Amino acid sequence: SSSSLQQPNEYTNGHYDMKLIAEPVYGGNDASYVGRNLQKISSANTTAAATTHHVFDNHDTLLICHVPTMLRYSSPSNSNSKADFSGGSLASGDVVGGGDLGAIAYAASAGILLAFQHANNGNGVVAPALEGLNEWCPVRFTSEMLDKGGTGLDAVTALAELVTRSPDVNDEQLQQQPCSIIGAHVSDASSKLASLAAVFDLPVVSSSAMSTTLDDLEQYPTFLRTHTDVG
């Protein structure tokens, strides 16, 4: 959605306060727009502090690509609540030999956020190709972590909520429509997620889905997995 993204303008309480106004690239202010989107932030519509503190890195406009992450941080229980899945429980299936999916999800989230931070700031300490990226590429990445990667129903329900967020720039909710998705955690959930995402031309990337059935580009044209095959 459109958002008035609040970031540090005058120095108070240990930080600078600046206002960045984001507008959707697709759909304009049409609150009924559904689907993939980017947010656009123009330096002409921000406070001077944004320029002073190099938010724009010499760009007139930044494009914000919001990439929600859907992983399985917890395990469904017999009740409506979810039991924390990070405490050592073992899961078979996609994880060869069993594995703590919750611990994997938390570790993966840290890696994802670090990768986005390095890309946004042109930091090549881990991936040299990112060095100076912020100087010539106007795209910046944001994310949110959703405990929706364990089942197909969870994943498609979350995606439906994401793509139907209002892109109205007057909406005060700090919620953005996605431009891509990371997930889901397991192959079954990934297949359901990828099928719906293809309708909206949304790229979906999973680092833990292992089934070779997901390699079918006709069925999953916007899906990519980085894990080795299991079958």
C-alpha positions in Angstrom: 0.0 0.0 0.0 1.1 3.5 0.0 2.7 4.5 3.0 4.0 7.4 4.8 7.2 5.7 5.8 8.5 7.3 9.0 12.3 7.5 9.2 14.7 9.7 11.3 14.4 14.7 10.4 15.6 16.6 13.4 18.0 14.9 15.8 15.9 13.9 18.8 16.3 11.1 21.2 19.4 9.7 19.5 18.1 9.6 15.9 17.1 11.8 13.0 13.5 12.2 12.0 12.6 12.4 8.3 9.4 11.6 6.4 9.5 9.6 3.2 6.3 9.4 1.2 5.9 6.3 -0.9 3.5 6.0 -3.8 2.5 2.8 -5.7 4.0 2.3 -9.2 1.0 0.3 -10.3 -2.7 1.0 -9.7 -2.1 4.6 -8.6 -4.5 5.5 -5.8 -7.0 2.9 -6.9 -7.8 1.1 -3.7 -9.2 -1.8 -5.7 -5.9 -2.6 -7.4 -4.8 -6.2 -6.6 -1.5 -7.8 -7.4 2.3 -7.2 -7.7 3.5 -3.7 -6.9 6.5 -1.5 -6.2 6.6 1.7 -4.1 8.1 4.9 -5.5 9.8 7.5 -3.3 10.8 10.8 -4.9 13.4 13.1 -3.4 11.2 16.0 -4.3 8.6 14.8 -1.8 10.8 14.3 1.2 12.3 16.5 3.9 15.8 17.9 3.5 17.1 15.4 6.1 16.5 12.5 3.7 18.9 14.1 1.2 21.4 15.2 3.9 21.7 11.7 5.2 22.1 10.1 1.8 18.9 8.1 1.8 18.7 8.5 -2.0 22.4 7.9 -2.8 22.3 10.4 -5.6 19.1 9.0 -7.1 16.1 11.3 -7.8 13.7 8.4 -7.1 13.9 5.1 -5.2 11.9 2.0 -6.0 10.9 0.0 -3.0 10.6 -3.8 -3.6 8.7 -5.4 -0.7 9.6 -9.1 -0.4 7.6 -10.8 2.4 9.1 -14.0 3.7 6.9 -17.0 4.4 8.6 -19.6 6.6 7.5 -22.1 9.2 8.5 -20.7 12.6 6.0 -22.8 14.5 4.1 -26.0 14.2 0.3 -26.3 14.2 -1.0 -27.9 17.3 -4.4 -29.6 17.9 -5.8 -26.3 19.1 -6.1 -23.0 17.4 -2.9 -21.8 18.9 0.6 -22.6 17.5 3.4 -24.2 19.5 6.8 -22.7 19.1 8.8 -24.9 16.7 12.2 -23.6 17.5 12.9 -25.7 20.6 14.4 -28.8 19.1 11.5 -30.7 17.6 12.4 -32.8 14.6 10.5 -32.8 11.3 10.9 -35.3 8.5 9.7 -34.8 4.9 11.4 -32.0 3.0 14.3 -31.8 5.6 16.5 -34.8 4.8 17.1 -36.8 7.9 14.9 -34.6 10.0 15.6 -31.1 11.1 14.4 -28.3 13.3 12.3 -26.3 10.9 11.8 -23.5 13.4 15.5 -23.0 14.0 16.1 -23.1 10.2 13.5 -20.5 9.7 15.0 -18.1 12.3 18.5 -18.6 10.9 17.2 -18.1 7.3 15.4 -14.9 8.3 18.6 -13.4 9.8 20.4 -14.3 6.5 17.6 -12.7 4.4 17.6 -9.5 6.4 21.4 -9.3 6.2 21.3 -9.8 2.5 18.8 -7.0 2.0 20.8 -4.7 4.3 23.9 -5.4 2.2 22.1 -4.9 -1.1 20.4 -1.7 0.1 23.7 -0.2 1.3 26.1 -1.6 -1.4 28.0 -3.6 1.1 30.1 -6.2 -0.7 31.8 -7.8 2.4 30.0 -11.1 1.9 29.0 -10.9 -1.8 31.5 -8.7 -3.7 29.1 -8.1 -6.5 27.0 -6.0 -4.2 29.8 -3.5 -3.6 28.5 0.0 -4.6 25.2 -1.4 -5.8 23.3 1.4 -4.1 25.1 4.0 -6.2 23.8 2.8 -9.5 20.7 0.8 -8.7 17.6 2.7 -7.4 15.9 -0.4 -6.0 15.7 -0.9 -2.2 14.3 -4.0 -0.5 12.0 -4.3 2.5 10.6 -7.4 4.0 8.3 -8.8 6.7 8.5 -12.3 8.3 5.3 -14.3 8.2 4.7 -17.6 10.0 2.9 -18.9 6.9 5.3 -21.3 5.2 4.3 -24.6 6.7 1.0 -25.4 5.0 -0.5 -24.6 1.6 -3.6 -23.0 3.2 -1.5 -20.7 5.4 0.6 -19.7 2.4 -2.1 -18.9 -0.1 -4.2 -17.1 2.6 -1.2 -14.9 3.5 -0.6 -14.2 -0.2 -4.2 -13.2 -0.8 -4.0 -10.7 2.1 -0.7 -9.3 0.7 -1.9 -8.6 -2.8 -5.2 -7.1 -1.7 -3.6 -4.5 0.5 -4.8 -1.0 -0.4 -2.3 1.0 -2.6 -4.1 4.3 -1.6 -1.4 6.8 -0.7 -3.7 8.3 1.9 -3.9 5.0 3.7 -2.0 5.5 7.0 -1.3 1.7 7.4 2.4 0.9 6.8 1.6 -2.1 4.6 3.0 -2.7 1.1 1.8 -4.9 -1.7 4.6 -7.4 -2.6 6.9 -7.3 -5.6 8.2 -10.8 -4.8 7.9 -13.6 -2.2 10.5 -15.7 -0.4 9.0 -19.1 0.6 7.4 -21.4 1.3 9.3 -23.6 3.7 8.2 -27.0 2.3 7.4 -28.3 -1.1 3.7 -28.8 -0.6 3.1 -25.3 0.6 5.4 -23.9 -2.1 3.4 -25.6 -4.8 0.2 -24.0 -3.6 1.8 -20.6 -3.1 3.5 -20.7 -6.5 0.3 -21.5 -8.3 -1.5 -18.5 -6.9 1.5 -16.2 -7.2 1.7 -17.0 -11.0 -1.7 -15.4 -11.4 -0.2 -12.1 -10.3 3.1 -12.5 -12.0 4.8 -12.6 -8.6 8.3 -14.2 -8.4 8.6 -16.8 -5.6 11.9 -18.1 -4.4 12.3 -21.0 -2.0 15.6 -22.1 -0.5 14.2 -25.3 1.1 11.6 -26.8 -1.2 13.1 -29.9 -2.7 10.5 -31.5 -4.9 11.3 -31.8 -8.6 7.6 -31.3 -9.4 8.2 -27.6 -8.8 10.5 -27.5 -11.8 7.4 -27.5 -14.1 7.5 -24.1 -15.7 4.1 -24.4 -17.2 2.6 -25.0 -13.8 4.8 -22.8 -11.8 6.2 -20.1 -14.3 7.3 -17.6 -11.6 8.8 -20.1 -9.1 12.5 -20.6 -8.4 14.1 -22.9 -5.8 17.7 -23.0 -4.8 17.8 -26.4 -3.0 19.0 -29.6 -4.6 16.5 -32.2 -5.8 15.0 -34.8 -3.6 12.2 -36.1 -5.8 
